[in-house]
Amino acid sequence: MFKITTDSTADLPVEYLQEHNVGCMPISYILDDVTYGRDRELDWKEFYRMMREDGKMPTTSQINPGDAKEYFEEYIKTDKEILHLAFSSGLSGTYGNLCLAAKEVMEEHPDVKIVVVDSLSASMGEGLFVHKAVKLRDAGKTLDETAQWLRDHVQEFVHVFTVDDLFHLHRGGRVSRTAAVIGTLAGIKPKLHVDSEGHLIVIGKVRGRKKSLNALVDYMEEKMGSHLQENKEDCVFISHGDALEDAEYVRDQVRERFGIQNFLINHIGPTVGAHSGPGTIALFFMGESR
């Protein structure tokens, strides 16, 4: 059986990674002049507290080929076949660096096979991508069969989310400063998704927090189509930027409207949270198209 690995940007709970034997490569970030990631961790609640109360603005970096190679070399001590599911190439250079590292490791170890697949996804959208791979592997699919299924269906992994603070999107170049100021004063909450090329795109604006949460569920109804039964049988993922109550509200709305019972809720990790900020709510599911 092959090994599945991913990046910390998948925002999967540690318990899930352990239960399903999924390896995770941390992507580092810098907060208050301290680098966190591989050798040092910061509690995620403290991370959001520092952003919310202290006004700290973290920055992130991508996995470089050297670090990626070290991680792969660690994994191949026990597993000769590895499927790595990478953070969207539309948001980071991590995927390209992982491909370089995988190629180098395979050249040095001819008995090893490493396949890197671009998830074109972020946060628990990438996590849902991993989850589907786990299901396929556990059902007896080979590495190549699993990788091909993921590539064939990558456009069916739908992301939709809203943020509580427009200024974090402004820092990332997603909205102008003027839009951030005016939107904040007017209580405007953007609706965003990850498009077919893995880019973060604003697709709508809603006035007020509760309406923005309901808009996520409306979008799910719009995009899910024939995948309703699949979502019922499997699992819908929800991530949050230290806003569990709002995540549970969205879960309850999805359950009430569509009869879906299985959910995985987790916080957005610091690498993604550095760009989305506290209060972000994101909903991930299988749909007809992104």
Secondary structure, DSSP 8 states (H G I E B T S, - for coil): --EEEEEGGG---HHHHHHTTEEEE---EEETTEEESSS----HHHHHHHHHHS----EE----HHHHHHHHHHHTTT-SEEEEEE--TTT-SHHHHHHHHHHHHHHH-TT-EEEEEE----THHHHHHHHHHHHHHHTT--HHHHHHHHHHHGGGEEEEEE-S-HHHHHHTTSS-HHHHHHHHHHTEEEEEEE-TTS-EEEEEEEESHHHHHHHHHHHHHHHHGGGHHHHHHS-EEEEESS-HHHHHHHHHHHHHHH----EEEEE--HHHHHHH-TT-EEEEEE-S--
